[in-house]
Amino acid sequence: MTIDVARWFAPTRTVADLSCGDGAVAAALDAHRTYLGDLAPGWDICGPIEETVDRIPKVDLFVCTETVEHLDDPDGVLARIREKTFGLVLSTPVAEFTDGNPEHYWGWDADDVEDMLQTAGFTPEIVTLLSVRPLGVTYQIWGCR
């Protein structure tokens, strides 16, 4: 579903994903230049997104999946991402306030995420909800300009 939202931005010449996991979302796009990074070693750009966002040039699309709920200052990071991109694909769990994951510092409903994106300077154009029943989690996936 996230890849489908990202493909909505086509054509995309440059893509960045600095919390890329396995890099699948960016790899599925037909970009001429891709900037991949993660906190885990093994990527060209390695480290916390709060630092690595400053290491990339401005890109057509920035992918930020399952990341903002882990950040001390998600609003600040989104504002910095805004300076680096024309478009954003963002996903985060919906209203996951008490999931027991100590790495999830935040939980938002869709209205909260929309406000956060607009405050950072993005214009949300797509939002889709994806329920994963076996996990009992619903994800919100946003496409913004």
C-alpha positions as CSV (number, residue, x, y, z in Angstrom):
1,M,0.0,0.0,0.0
2,T,2.9,2.4,0.9
3,I,4.5,1.7,-2.5
4,D,1.2,2.5,-4.3
5,V,1.0,5.8,-2.5
6,A,4.7,6.5,-3.4
7,R,4.0,5.6,-7.1
8,W,1.3,8.3,-7.2
9,F,4.1,10.9,-7.3
10,A,5.5,9.5,-10.5
11,P,7.6,10.4,-12.3
12,T,10.1,10.7,-9.4
13,R,13.7,11.5,-10.4
14,T,15.2,11.6,-6.9
15,V,14.0,9.7,-3.7
16,A,15.3,9.6,-0.2
17,D,14.4,7.2,2.6
18,L,16.6,7.6,5.7
19,S,14.7,5.0,7.8
20,C,14.5,2.6,4.9
21,G,14.6,-0.8,6.7
22,D,15.1,-3.1,3.7
23,G,14.8,-0.2,1.2
24,A,11.7,-1.8,-0.5
25,V,9.7,1.3,-1.0
26,A,12.4,3.4,-2.7
27,A,13.5,0.4,-4.7
28,A,10.0,0.0,-6.1
29,L,10.2,3.5,-7.7
30,D,11.8,4.2,-11.0
31,A,14.1,7.0,-9.6
32,H,17.3,8.1,-11.3
33,R,18.9,8.7,-7.9
34,T,18.1,7.2,-4.5
35,Y,19.4,8.1,-1.1
36,L,19.0,5.3,1.4
37,G,19.9,5.3,5.0
38,D,18.9,3.9,8.4
39,L,20.0,3.8,12.0
40,A,21.2,0.2,11.4
41,P,24.7,-0.1,9.8
42,G,25.1,-1.2,6.2
43,W,23.7,1.7,4.4
44,D,25.5,4.5,2.6
45,I,23.9,7.0,5.0
46,C,23.9,5.6,8.5
47,G,22.7,7.2,11.7
48,P,19.6,8.8,13.3
49,I,17.3,10.5,10.8
50,E,17.6,13.7,13.0
51,E,21.2,13.9,11.7
52,T,21.2,12.2,8.4
53,V,18.5,14.4,6.9
54,D,21.1,17.2,6.7
55,R,23.4,15.0,4.5
56,I,21.1,14.8,1.5
57,P,20.3,17.3,-1.3
58,K,16.7,18.3,-2.0
59,V,14.8,15.4,-3.5
60,D,11.5,14.9,-5.4
61,L,10.1,12.5,-2.8
62,F,11.0,11.7,0.8
63,V,9.8,8.4,2.2
64,C,9.3,8.3,6.0
65,T,7.6,5.0,7.0
66,E,7.1,3.8,10.6
67,T,9.5,6.4,11.9
68,V,8.0,9.5,13.4
69,E,6.5,7.6,16.4
70,H,10.1,6.8,17.5
71,L,11.4,10.3,17.4
72,D,11.9,12.7,20.4
73,D,10.9,15.7,18.2
74,P,8.8,14.5,15.2
75,D,7.6,18.0,14.5
76,G,11.1,19.3,14.2
77,V,12.2,16.4,12.0
78,L,9.2,16.9,9.7
79,A,10.0,20.6,9.3
80,R,13.6,19.6,8.4
81,I,12.4,17.0,5.9
82,R,10.1,19.7,4.4
83,E,13.2,21.7,3.5
84,K,14.6,18.7,1.6
85,T,11.7,17.6,-0.5
86,F,8.8,18.5,-2.8
87,G,6.8,15.4,-1.8
88,L,6.4,13.1,1.3
89,V,5.1,9.6,1.9
90,L,4.6,9.1,5.6
91,S,3.2,6.1,7.5
92,T,2.6,5.6,11.2
93,P,0.2,3.5,13.3
94,V,-3.2,5.0,14.0
95,A,-3.8,5.9,17.7
96,E,-1.3,3.5,19.0
97,F,-1.0,5.1,22.4
98,T,-0.6,2.0,24.6
99,D,0.8,-0.7,22.5
100,G,3.5,-1.7,25.0
101,N,6.3,-0.9,22.6
102,P,8.8,1.2,24.6
103,E,10.3,2.5,21.4
104,H,7.0,4.2,20.4
105,Y,7.1,7.6,22.0
106,W,4.0,8.9,20.3
107,G,0.6,7.9,19.0
108,W,-1.7,10.0,16.8
109,D,-5.1,9.7,15.2
110,A,-5.4,10.8,11.5
111,D,-6.5,14.4,12.4
112,D,-3.4,14.8,14.6
113,V,-1.1,13.6,11.8
114,E,-2.8,15.9,9.3
115,D,-2.2,18.9,11.6
116,M,1.4,17.9,12.2
117,L,2.0,17.6,8.4
118,Q,0.4,21.0,7.7
119,T,2.3,22.6,10.5
120,A,5.5,21.3,8.9
121,G,4.4,22.9,5.6
122,F,3.1,19.9,3.7
123,T,-0.3,19.7,1.9
124,P,-1.8,16.3,2.5
125,E,-3.3,14.9,-0.7
126,I,-3.7,11.2,0.0
127,V,-4.5,9.4,3.2
128,T,-5.3,5.7,3.4
129,L,-5.9,3.4,6.3
130,L,-4.6,-0.1,6.3
131,S,-5.8,-2.5,9.0
132,V,-3.6,-5.5,9.6
133,R,-5.9,-7.8,11.6
134,P,-3.5,-10.4,12.7
135,L,-1.4,-7.7,14.3
136,G,-4.4,-5.7,15.6
137,V,-2.8,-2.5,14.1
138,T,-4.1,0.1,11.7
139,Y,-1.6,2.2,9.8
140,Q,-2.2,5.6,8.2
141,I,-0.3,6.2,5.0
142,W,0.0,9.8,3.8
143,G,1.0,11.4,0.5
144,C,1.8,15.1,0.7
145,R,3.2,17.8,-1.5
